[in-house]
Structures are given as C-alpha cells and as structure tokens.
Amino acid sequence: MAVIAKKKLSEKVVDEIRKRIDSGELNIGDKLPNQNVLSQELGVSRTSLREAMNILDLLGVIEQKPGFGTVIRKRVPQINPEGLRPTLLTDEKTTKELLEARLIIETGTARLTAQHATQKQAQSLSGMVEQMRDCLESKRFKEYSLVDLKFHKTVADMSKNRFLREAFVSIKQHMELFITEHTTLLSHVLEDSQKHHIAICGAIADQDPERAAREMEKHIIYLQGSFEMYNKVQS
C-alpha cells in the first residue's frame, strides 16, 4: 500500500482506516496491528498515529482491550468537518448552535450516568480530572483539551443509552474543534472550567442525578458566557 501523503496526517490515517473497513479489508471485531507495525505500514510517525487513534477512539470506532489489543467496534461515521466547523474567530452562529446542542445532550447524559455509573467508573472520571489538573498546572493546553473531550465522551458512554451516545458522537468532531480553540484562546478560564469538571465528577460519584445534570448545565452555560464575552471583546 502506498505511503500516506502530506496534509493532516492523523486525518489521513482515519480516512485510510475508513477505506479499509468500507472495502472489507477490516471487519467489525478485527484486531488492528500494533502501533509500530501500523505506523510503518502507513508511513506516518507514532505521534500522528496516536492522534488518529485518539480520534477513532472518541468516535467509538475502536476499543482498547487489555491484554488483547485494539479492535474495530464499528464503521467510521461519515462526518464532513468542513460543512459545520465551529470556530471562535469566524463562525459565531455555529458555535452558539453547538453549545445549545451540548446543553441539551450532555445534561441528559450526566443525569443518566449518575444513575448507572459504578464506583470504578466514577474513579476513572476522577483520574481524568487529575490529568486535566496536571496539564493545567504545567500549561500543556493541547493535552488538556484531549482529556477534556475524553471526559465528556466517557460521561456519555456511561449513560448506557445508545441514542444519547450516538447523539454525542454526531457532535464530537465539532466539540473537538471548539474545545481545542477554546483552550488555546481562552486559557484563562480553564481554572473555573476545571472546577466544573470536579463538581460533575463528584455528583456522578455520589450517584446524584439531578446534581450531576445541574453541574453539567452550569459548566456549559459558563462556556456560553465565556464565548459571548470573547466575541464582545473582539467586536
């Protein structure tokens, strides 16, 4: 197979995995080669491959099975990021709509997750909150944004509601763009945002559905406010 050419290498890797699944070369349940083999096969660095694996994991396409490896869970969703690209700088309408959608979807997932999550699952969320704190203290903002997104995806996964999980996946790619840009341009608000994640995690650990929903709502309303303030300053 030809080596993947330039452009955004992680996106090219995702496209290649999509093609292999669509063609039948890879099937649901198949195990992917290890990262050393796959990065050499595709002609990309381990860093680009890891970025692609993070995207596929967040889309729910792959699953890491301890002691076994990475397996294909489902096809890669056909999402066109150019058709709906949230950006703090140029697309105010899209970002407002994204945050409105998040407010509806994620308050519901937080409520259900607080009902269903085990203590072990709550501990995994707590671990992500600690990772975010470490990233914030060392100003590793890009890494912070990845863990932030993983936190919200995990809350959706733990809801045990397939339709809410799929609704989350449908906006995940746009969330990733928003979180990355928000983290970079508005890093001064991350300390407050981090406190919100701690509160959400605490409500889920306490199995308090209404509090979990309120804390998630508070978090997203805060994001809406910081976005509106940013636009006022820029105008």
C-alpha positions in Angstrom: 0.0 0.0 0.0 1.2 3.5 -0.9 2.6 5.7 1.9 0.2 8.3 3.0 1.0 11.7 1.6 1.1 15.1 3.4 -1.9 17.1 4.6 -3.1 16.4 8.2 -1.6 13.0 8.7 -3.8 12.0 11.5 -6.9 12.7 9.4 -5.3 10.7 6.5 -4.9 7.8 8.8 -8.5 8.0 9.9 -9.5 8.1 6.2 -7.4 5.0 5.5 -9.0 3.1 8.3 -12.4 4.1 7.0 -11.5 2.8 3.5 -10.2 -0.5 4.8 -13.4 -1.0 6.8 -15.6 0.0 3.9 -13.7 -2.3 1.5 -14.0 -5.3 3.8 -10.2 -5.4 4.4 -11.0 -4.7 8.0 -14.2 -6.0 9.7 -16.0 -5.3 12.9 -14.2 -7.2 15.6 -10.9 -7.4 13.8 -7.7 -6.5 15.7 -5.5 -3.7 14.4 -1.8 -4.3 14.0 0.3 -2.9 16.9 1.3 0.8 16.5 4.9 0.1 15.4 3.7 -2.1 12.6 0.8 0.2 11.6 2.9 3.4 11.6 5.5 1.8 9.4 2.8 0.4 7.1 1.2 3.8 6.6 4.4 5.8 6.6 3.4 8.1 9.4 5.1 8.9 12.8 3.9 7.2 16.0 2.7 10.7 17.1 0.4 11.1 14.0 -0.8 7.5 14.5 -1.6 8.2 18.2 -3.6 11.3 17.2 -5.6 9.2 14.7 -6.2 6.5 17.3 -7.5 9.2 19.7 -9.9 10.4 17.1 -11.1 6.9 16.3 -11.5 6.1 20.0 -13.5 9.3 20.6 -15.7 8.4 17.6 -16.3 4.9 19.1 -14.8 3.2 16.1 -12.1 1.3 18.1 -11.8 -0.2 21.5 -8.7 -1.0 23.6 -9.0 -4.5 25.1 -6.4 -5.0 27.8 -4.1 -8.0 27.1 -5.5 -8.3 23.5 -5.1 -5.1 21.6 -7.2 -2.6 19.6 -10.3 -3.9 17.9 -12.7 -2.4 15.4 -16.1 -1.7 17.0 -18.0 0.0 14.1 -17.6 1.9 10.9 -16.1 5.4 10.8 -19.0 7.9 10.8 -19.3 9.9 7.6 -18.8 13.4 9.1 -17.8 16.3 7.0 -15.9 18.7 9.3 -15.9 21.5 6.6 -19.7 21.5 6.5 -20.1 22.5 10.1 -16.8 23.9 11.6 -17.2 25.7 14.8 -14.6 28.4 15.3 -14.4 31.2 17.9 -13.0 33.6 15.4 -15.2 33.3 12.3 -18.4 31.3 12.9 -20.3 32.6 15.9 -23.7 31.1 14.8 -22.2 27.6 14.5 -20.6 27.7 17.9 -23.8 29.0 19.5 -25.7 26.1 18.0 -23.1 23.6 19.1 -23.2 24.8 22.7 -27.0 24.7 22.6 -26.9 21.1 21.4 -24.3 20.3 24.1 -26.6 21.8 26.8 -29.5 19.5 25.8 -27.5 16.3 25.2 -24.9 16.5 28.0 -27.2 17.4 30.8 -29.3 14.3 30.0 -26.2 12.1 29.7 -24.9 13.4 33.1 -28.2 12.7 34.7 -28.3 9.1 33.4 -24.7 8.5 34.1 -25.1 9.4 37.8 -27.9 6.7 37.9 -25.8 4.0 36.3 -22.1 4.6 36.9 -20.3 2.2 39.2 -17.7 3.4 41.7 -15.0 2.0 39.4 -16.3 4.1 36.5 -16.5 7.2 38.7 -12.9 6.6 39.7 -11.9 6.6 36.0 -13.6 10.0 35.6 -11.7 11.2 38.7 -8.5 10.1 37.1 -9.2 12.2 34.1 -9.9 15.2 36.3 -6.5 14.7 37.9 -4.9 14.5 34.4 -6.6 17.8 33.5 -5.3 19.4 36.7 -1.7 18.3 35.9 -2.0 19.6 32.3 -3.3 22.9 33.6 -0.6 23.3 36.1 2.1 22.6 33.5 0.3 24.6 30.8 0.0 21.6 28.5 -3.2 23.1 27.0 -3.4 20.8 23.9 -3.2 17.7 26.1 -5.7 19.3 28.5 -8.2 19.7 25.6 -7.8 16.0 24.6 -8.5 14.8 28.2 -11.4 17.3 28.5 -13.0 15.8 25.4 -12.4 12.3 26.7 -14.1 13.2 30.0 -17.3 14.3 28.2 -17.3 11.2 25.9 -16.9 8.9 28.9 -19.8 10.6 30.7 -21.9 9.9 27.5 -20.7 6.3 27.3 -21.5 5.7 30.9 -25.1 6.8 30.4 -25.9 3.3 28.9 -28.2 5.0 26.4 -27.3 4.2 22.8 -29.2 7.1 21.3 -27.6 9.6 23.6 -24.1 8.1 22.9 -24.8 8.4 19.1 -26.0 12.0 19.6 -22.8 12.8 21.3 -20.8 11.1 18.5 -22.6 13.3 16.0 -21.3 16.5 17.6 -18.0 15.1 18.9 -15.8 16.2 16.0 -17.2 19.7 16.2 -16.7 19.7 20.0 -13.1 18.7 19.5 -12.6 21.8 17.3 -14.3 24.0 19.9 -12.5 22.7 22.9 -9.1 22.9 21.2 -9.7 26.5 20.2 -11.4 27.5 23.5 -8.5 26.0 25.4 -5.9 27.9 23.3 -7.6 31.3 23.1 -9.3 31.4 26.5 -6.8 29.5 28.7 -7.5 32.0 31.5 -11.0 30.4 32.0 -9.7 26.9 32.4 -9.3 27.0 36.2 -13.0 27.7 36.6 -13.8 25.0 33.9 -11.7 22.5 35.8 -13.7 23.2 39.0 -16.8 22.4 37.0 -15.4 19.0 36.0 -14.6 18.2 39.6 -18.2 19.1 40.6 -19.6 16.9 37.7 -17.4 14.0 38.7 -18.4 14.4 42.4 -22.1 14.3 41.6 -21.7 11.2 39.5 -19.6 9.5 42.2 -22.4 10.4 44.7 -25.0 8.9 42.3 -26.9 12.2 42.4 -28.6 12.5 39.0 -30.2 16.0 39.5 -27.0 17.5 40.8 -25.0 15.9 38.0 -27.3 17.5 35.5 -27.2 20.9 37.2 -23.3 20.8 37.3 -23.1 19.9 33.7 -25.6 22.6 32.8 -23.6 25.1 34.8 -20.4 24.1 33.0 -21.9 24.6 29.5 -23.6 27.8 30.4 -20.2 29.1 31.6 -18.7 28.1 28.2 -21.5 30.0 26.5 -20.8 33.1 28.7 -17.0 33.0 28.0 -17.7 32.6 24.3 -20.0 35.6 24.3 -17.5 37.7 26.3 -14.8 36.8 23.8 -16.9 38.0 20.9 -17.7 41.3 22.6 -14.0 41.9 23.2 -13.2 41.1 19.5 -16.0 43.3 18.1 
